[in-house]
Amino acid sequence: MISSNVPARADKVINLISDWRSIAINQERFRICNASARSRRHRKKTLVREMARWQLMVLLLVAIKPLLVCEVGAAERTKPILIGALTDSWGPTPGVVGLRDGLTELGYRENQDFVIGVRFTQGDIAALPQAARELVAQGVDILFTANPAAAKAAQLATDRIPIVFYGAGDPIGLGLVKSFARPGGNMTGVTDLDLELDSKRLEIFKEMIPGLTRVLFLYDKAEAFSVAQAKVFRESARRLKIMLIEKTALTRKEAQAAFESIRRNEVHGIVVPRSLSFNIPGLALEATSRQRIPTMFFGAWYVEQGGLASYGPNFYESGRQAARLVDKILKGTNPREIPVEVNNNIEFVVNLKVATALGIKIVPAALYRANRVIR
C-alpha cells in the first residue's frame, strides 16, 4: 500500500507496479515520509519532556524561594539588626526580655544577629515622642514598644520603620492599626485586650475581699488609654455596686499628693491604671505598705514587689510572642500584612504575705482560682 503522502494517479497504477524503479522510488518516498513522521513524533516527545522538566524546575524554584530570600538576607547583613525598644518604664521590661529570649529560641544570636537598645522615660510619657524620634535618627531597623503611649509615640515618629508593639490594650481604638487581620501602615504587634480585662479585674478584686465597696482609681487624665480605662471601671463599678472614687492628676507632684492624702478608712482598695505616667503604679505600690491599702494591679511584677494582687497578661510571654512577628519582618513580610495577635496567657496572682501584713483574709474560692500564690 502506498502512503497517502505519496500522490499516485489511478491511470498510472499499472506502470508503477510493472516498473521496479518506480516502485523503488515510491517505496523510498514512503520510507522517507515515515521517517519524517517518526522524527516529528520524536521531536514532539522530546519537546514535551523538556517542557515538563522546565516546569518542574520552576516549581522547585518557587518552593525554595523563601529559603533563598532568607539566605540572601543573611548574606547581605554585615552587622546585627538594631531593635530600638521604647518604654515609659525604668528599664528593660519583662516584654523586652521575652523578645530577646524569643528571638534566641528562633535561632538568632544576640549581639551577632540582633542588638536590643532600650530607651526608657521613667514614667514621663511626654518624653516618649522625643525618645522615639531619637531612635529613628539613630537608624534602628525595628521599633519595639511597650504600653499604649509608647506605641503611639513610635507611630508619630515614623511611617517607614517597622513597629512591633506589645501591651497596647486597644490598638484599633488608639488608631494604631486599622484591623487585627490587616493592620495597615508600618505597625503590627501583640495585644492583651486590657480594656476587656479591666471589668474582670474589678470583679475579682471584690470577690477577694469581703466588704469591698469603695475603690480608688487615680490616673493621668491627659493619657488616652487611662481615660478609656476610667470609663470601663466606671461602668463595671456601677454593675458591681462599688463606689468608684476617681481622681486625676496632671503632674507627678499632684499624683503623689493624691496618694499621700488618702486613708484606709476612706477607700477599701486601689485599682491601678496600665499607664506608667507619673509613676502612678509605683505610688500605689508604696500606698500598699505605707497606708496598708489593698491594691489590684495589671501585671504580676508589681505583686512580686509587694502589691496584693494582679489580674492581667503575662508580659514576658507577650514579648516571646512578638518575636515571631519580628522574625516575619526580618524575612521580608510587610508589617501591614502581619495580623495582630492576642496574648491569651492571662494570670491571676496573689501575694499572701502582703495579705497577712494587711490583716486581710482572702476568700478561699477566689484564692483557689489564682494561677500563682506568693507565700
Buried (B, 14 or more C-beta within 10 A) or exposed (E): EBBEEBEEEEEEEEEBEEEEEBEEEBBEBBEEBEEEEEEEEEEEEEEEEEEEEEEEEEEEEEEEEEEEEBEEEEEEEEEBBBBBBBBBBEEBBBBBBBBBBBBBEBEBEEEEBBBBEBBBBEBBBBBBBEBBBBBBEEEBBBBBBBBBBBBBBBBEBBEEBBBBBBBBBBBBEBEBBBEBEEBEBBBBBBBBBBBEBBBBBBBBBBBBBEEBBBBBBBBBBBBBBBBBBBEBBEBBBEEBEBEBBBBBBEEBEBBBEBBEEBEEEEBBBBBBBBBBBBBBBBBBBBBBBEBBBBBBBBBBBBBEBBBBBBBBBBBBBBBBBBBBBBBBBBEEBEBBEBEBBBBEBBBBBBBBEBBEBBEBEBBEEBBEEBEEBBE
